[in-house]
Amino acid sequence: MKPVLLIVIDALSSRVVHPAMQAGRLSTLKELGERGHLQWNCTSVFPSITPAATASIITGCYPGDHGVTGAYFYDRQDRRVFYFGADVPIIWREGFDKFFEDFVVGLNETRLQCPTLFDWLSRHGRTAASLNYLVFHGPRRHRVQTPWLMRLWPGVPFREDIEGPEILFLGDMVREGWEGAGNVSTRSGMFHHYGFEDHNTADFLAHLAASERMPDLTVAYFPQNDFQSHKLGPANAIETLAYVDHRLQEFFAAQGGMKSFLDRFAVVVTGDHSQSDVLADADEAGIQLRKVLHEFDVADVGPQWSSDADLLICPNLRSAQIYWRGEDQATHDRIVECLLGEPRIDQVMWREAASSGDVYCVRTAHRGELRYWASDDGNADDYGNRWRWNGSLDTIDARAGAGRLSFGDYPNAMERIANVFDRRVTGDLWCTARLGYEFCVWTSEVHAGGGSHSSLHRDDSTSPLITAGLPEHVALPSCPRTIDVARLCCECLEVSWPGRTDEI
């Protein structure tokens, strides 16, 4: 058994990291890759957005299984909207009290439908730490210290404890699990994202290692590359990555050097998704879905779906899920027609039930329509699946030949689409935006001149996977996915991975 340090850098983009390394930057990450393996093609889930993607890394499951199908979705059973994003106007309309409760408690204790890596390792006698990671459900209860400014908000619930791994650092709210936790000086408060900053993650990691208290698994999450990539554009946020790289260099030096650390620990580094560039003109970049679907009664942004509204739109940056009341085919077809009448929309997707199993449909304005389904006698892809289809593979830039399937601009598209749909929370329709554009409703933010993500496109979905110090028996997939990370960690720790979903 070899302990694991898992480093997740939000929005770590292969198309940014690769040229940076070629230019002599990010030397620590580069050295890790040279001492182990560096794969540029680690594919995120769909939607490639942080709540869904981080949940998939730590559960090894797709959104349709773990139940977090984006940052913004509707729960048919609870009959309410959930929002886990950072768009202030949407937070105001939903209510800060609901946002806080959903984010701190609901995401981990009620929404998540699969066990986390922390849960699974605990069942097998292993210990773990979560440093600022957003999905942290685990076996131990921890005291919550609600930041004083949040206490001033009327209606914000005070939660006394939450469940996490043995060691938990969660911004300004939780720091428990070893004696030195209270001695770590952190940047806190509203102007430092309530402690969710790279500086704090790096400091806690350094102190944990210096105290020789690193458990079997340590997950360290660095969020700020996503913030800066949204604001400046992915390539222009390189200084944020350089800071993380520098802090990792300091960390390894304090541990006797990288070689010494890798003799004792396995290291895995990846991103939850990547980011693409958004056009500079906000009016051009932002696709106002209420205008696109103006002939329907669309629900206002808020925690409820009003009874008089036909449609509910939940934009997730460069993808959106659309819910509608009714099952008549004519209405469905008209919604799809309206969406594809907007030239900035790339694909519209939905699921149809069939006697032999679910059929997944992808329609585009100019590349045709595709209907596909899983089949044991179908063409094999690079991810262990077999598919059959009717229609145009151009909808997802796929190619078939010699019994195989390969993907271009939309990596692993078939598996990712098929595994976003569930019966409870996913939209009746999904749509994606072409490169350069983003979905919005009302006053939701458009990252004009910056970066965004969430679609199937490789620019939104592809991160490097860097592994070093792994035991010899651990085999790396040739086409890695973020859902493979949990299994890799388990193999290092000599814990069998279930390869299935399970109840928390």
N, C-alpha and C positions, 0 to 999 in steps of 0.2 A: 504493500500500500504506500502511496505517495501523496502527501497533502497537496491541495490545489489552490492557487491564486487565480481567480477569474476576474478579469478586468473588462468592464463594458464601458465603452466610450460612445456616448450618444451621437448618432449621425456620423459615425466614422465611415467615410466614403473612400472606396478604392480609387476612384478617379481623382481624388485629392491627395491621398497618401502616396500613391505610386510616383507621380511626378515630384512630390516633395522629397521623397527618398532619393530619387535620381539627382536632385539638385543638392544633395548633401545634408538635408534636414531630417528630423525625426530619427536621430542616430540610435537612440535606445530601442525603439521599436524595430528598426532595421537590424540591429545586432541580435535581438530576440529571434527574428526570423532566420538569420544566418545560423544561429546556434540550434535552431529547430526547423520549423516549416512555416512558410508564409504562402497562404493561398488567397488569391485576389477575388475569388468567386463565391463568397459565402452569401447565400440568398436569404433575405428576410421573408416574413410572412406577408400576407395581404389581409387587411391594409397595412402597409409598411409605416406604421405610426406608433409612437412610443408606448402607450398603455398596452396595446395588443402585442407589440413586438417584444417588450420586456417580459410580459407574462409568458410568451412562448419560449423565450430563452430559459427561464427558470422552471418551467413545467415540462419542456420538451414536447408540448402539444400545440396544435393549431388553434386559432381563435374560435372556430366552430366547436371545439371541444372544451377549451378552458372558459369560454363564455364572455371574454372581453373582446368584442368585435370592433374595436376602434377606440377613439377618444370621445365619441359622441354617438349614442345609440339609444334605442327605445326598447324597454322591456315589456313585452306583451302581457306577461303574467302579473307584474307589479303595476302595470299601466302608468309608467312614468319614464321620463327621459333621464339619462345619466350622461354626465359630462366630466371628463378627466383632463381637459386641455388647459391652455393658458390664455384663452381669448377672454379678456375682461368683460366686454359687453355681454357675452353669453353667460359668464359667471353671475353678473348682476341680474340678468333676467331669470336665471335658474334659482338664485338665492345663495348667498355666501354660506349660510348655515348648511344647506344641502350639499354644496360643493365640498366643504370641509369634511363633513361626515362621510360622504361617498369616497373621497380620496383617501383619507386616513384609515377609515374602518371598512367601508363597504367594498372597496376594490379587493381587499385581502380576505375579509371574513364572510362576505355574503355573495359577491359577484363571482369570485374564482371557483370554477367547478372541477379543477384538477389539483392534485397535491403538488406542492413546490418541491424543488430539489432539497430545500431545508427540511420539509416534512419527511421526504423519502429517506434521506440520510439518517435522520433521527431514529427512524424505525429500524435501522440497521446498525445502530450503535455508533454513528459518526456525529461529530460536532461541526458547527458552522457559524459564520459571522456574516452579517449583511451591513455594508457601509453605504448608506444613502440609496440603496436600491429600492425601487418603487414597489416591487412585489416581494413581500418579505414574510409571508405567512409561515409560521413554524411552531415548534412544540412548547415554547416557553412564553409565559405572560410577562410583559414589561410595563412599567409605569410610564404614563404619558405626561409630559410637562407642556401644556398648551401655552404657546407664546403669549406674553401679556397683551400685545396689541390685538391678537385674535380674541382674547377674553372680553375686549371692549365692544365687539360686534354683537348686537342684539340677536338672540336666537341661535348663536353658535353653540352646539352642545359640547360639554366638557367630558371627554372620554378618559377614564382613569387608567385603563390598561388596554394593551393590544397583544396579539400573539405573533411571535417572531422566532428566529433561531436563538441559539444560546447567547450570542453577542449581537446586539442591535444598536446601530447608530442611524438615527432617522432625523437629520437636520436638527432643528431646535427642540424637537419633541421627545426624542428618546436617545439616551446614551447609557446603556447598561450591558453588563456581562463580564466585566473584569475590573479589578480594583482601580486601575489608573484611568478609567473612562472619564471621570469627572475632572481630571487634571488637564485634559486637552483643551487648549484655548482655540475657540472657533469664531469665525465671522458669522454674526447672527442678525436676525431682524429682517424686516420687509425688504430692505435694500440689498440684502444678501440672500434673497430667495429662501428666507427662513432656514438657513443653514445648508441648503441643497446646492453647494458650490464645490468646484474641483479642489480648491484649497483645503476645505474641511475634510473631504474624502481622503486626500493625500496625507494630511496630518494624522488622521485617525489610523490609517494604514501603517504609517511610520511608527506611531506610538505602540500600536498593537504588536508589531514585529519586534520592536526594541524591548518590549516587556516579555518577549518569548511566549506570547499567549495566542499566537495564530492557531486556529483550530484546523480540523481536517479540510474544510472548505472555507475560503474567504472570498466573498463577492464584493468588489469595489466598483462603484458606479460614478462615472465622471460626466455630469450633465451639460456642462456649459458650451461644448462645441455645437450642440443643437441650437442653443439660444443665439450664439453668435453667427452661426450659419444662416439661420432665419433672417437675421438682421443685415448681415453684410454680404451674404452669398457664401457657399461652401469653400471656394478657393481662398476668399479673403479672410476666412476665419482660421487660417493656418496658425496664427500666433497662439490661439487657444490650444490647438493640438501640440504646439511646440512647448507650451507650459506643462501639459500633462507629461510629455516625453521627458522634460527636464526633471520633474518631480519623481518620475520612475527611475531616472538615472541616479538621483540622490538616494532613493530607496534602496536600490541594489548596492550602491557603494556602502551604505550604512550596514548592509548585511554581509559585508565581506566581498562584494563584487558579484557580478551576474553569474559567473560560473559557480561560485560557492552556493549561491541561492538555488540555482537550478539543480545542483546535486541533491538538494534537500526538498525542493518543491517543484511541482509542475506548474507552468504558467500558460494560461489561455487568454488571449486578447481578441476582442471583436467589437462590432457595433450592433445596435439593434436594428438599424436601417441606414440608409445614406440620404443624400439630398441632391436635388436638381436645382437649376437656376430658374428664377421667376423674372418675367419681364419687368422693366422699370416703371412702366405706366400702370398705375393701380387700376384705372378704369378698364384698360385693355386686359390686364392680367386676371382680374376678378370676374368669375362667372357667377352672375346673380341668378341662382336657380329659381327664385320666386318669379323673376321675369321670364325665364325660359318656360316655366310651367304656369304662366299667368292665367290660363283658362280654367285652372283648378283652384279650389279653396285650399290654401296652404296654411297649416297651423303656425301660429306665432312661436317664436323662440321662447322656451320656458320649460318648466318641469313636467307639464301635462300636455296631452294631445286633446285639444278641445273637441267636443262631440260634433260640432258643426263643420269641422275641417275634413276635407277629403284626403289630403296628403300631409305627411310629416317628413320634413327634409332634415337630415343630419349630416352636414358637411364635415368631412375629415380631411381638411387641407386639399390634397389633390385627388381625393376620392370622395364619394358621397353615397350614403345609403338612403333610400327613399321607401317610405312605408305608405301603403294606401289601403283604404277600407273597401272591401268588395273583392269579388273574384271574377268578374266578367272580363272576357278576353278583349272586348272592344276597348275598354278603359285602359287595360294594360298596354295594348298596342298603341293607343294614342299617347300615353306617357312616353313610351319608347320613341315614338315618332317625334315628339316635341324635343326630347333630349338630343336626338341625333340631328335635329334641325339646327342646333347650335354648333357652329364649326369648330369651336374650341374643345368640344367634348370628344374624347377618343373612343371609348368603349362603353356599352351598356350590357350588364350581365344579370342573369337570373337563373333560378333553378326550377325544373319541372319534374313532377313525380311521374314515374312510369312503373309498369308492373314488374319490370326486371331491375328496378333501382332508379336512383336519381339521374336526371339528364341536366347538363349544365349548358347554358346558352350564352353566347357572346355575339353581339351585333355591333357593327360599325357603319358609318355613313358611306365609306368608299372602299372598304376591304372585305365586304360581304358579311356573312353570318356563319357561325360555327355552333354545332350541337355535338357534345361529346359525353362519354360515360366511361367508367372503369370497366374493364373486361379482361379476364384471364387470358384470352386469346388475342388481345390487341397488341399494338406496337409498344415496345418498351422504351421508357425514357431513362435518363441518367440518375434517377432518384428512386428506382425500385418499383415504379408503377407501370401498369399497362393500360392503354386507352384505345377506344374505338371512337369514330366520329363521322359525322356528315357535314359537308360544307367546307368553308374556306379556312385553312390554317393560317392564312395571312392576318386574320383578326388578332392573333396572338404571336405573329412572326415565328411560327413553328415550321419545321421541315420534316418530311417523312421519307425514309428510304431504307431498304434492306431490313425491314421489320423494326426499325428504330425511329425515335422521335427526338429532335433537337430543337432548342429554343434560341432565339436571337435577342431582340430588344426586351422581351418579357420573360425572363428566366423562370423556369419551373411554373409556368403560368397555369397549367391544367391542375396540378395538385394544389396550388395556392388558392385558386378560385373555388375549387370543390370543397376546400376545408375552411372557408369562411362562413358557410351557411350552416345555421342551426335552426331549430324550430321555435326558439323563444325570443332572441334579441336581434338577429341580423335582419337587414332590410329586405323588402320584397324585390327591390332592384338595387343594383350597385352601378355607379358610373365612374369613369376615370377621366381625368383631364389630359389633354395633350401637353407636351413639354412647354414650360413657360407660363402655365396657367394654374389657377387655384379656384376652388369652389367657395362661395360665401352666401350667406343670407343676412338680410338686414345690415347691421353694422359690424359683422364679424370681420376680423382683420385680414388684409391681404399683404403678403410679404413682398411687396413690389421692390424690385431691385435686389432682393435677397435670395433666400433659398426655401425650398419646401419639399414635401415628400408625401407618401401614402399610396401612390399608384402602383401598378404592376411593373412599371418601366424599370430597367436596370439602373438608371441613374438615381432612382429613389430607393433601390432595393439591395444594392451590392456593397458589402463591406469586406475588408480583409479579415481572414482568420489566421492569427499568429499563435502557434503552439510551440512550446519549448520545455525541455525537461520531462517530457511524457515517458512513462515506462514503455519498454519495448513491446509489450503485448497490446498496447493501445493502437488500433488501426484508424487512420484518418480517412474519411470519405473523399473520393476524388472530386465530387461536386458537393461541397458542404452546404448545409442550411443552418440557420440559427437554431432550429429545433434539435439539431444534433449536439449542441453544446452540453446539455445536461447529461446525455449519455456518455460523452467523452470524460466529463468530470467523474461520473460514477465508475467508469472503467479504471481511471487512475486510482480511485479509492477502493477498488476491488469490491464494489457493490453492484449487484445485478440490476440492470435497468428494466423496468416492467414492459416498456414498449407498448403501453396501453394507457387509457385514461382511467381514473379512479376517483372516488369521492374523497374530498378532504376529510 
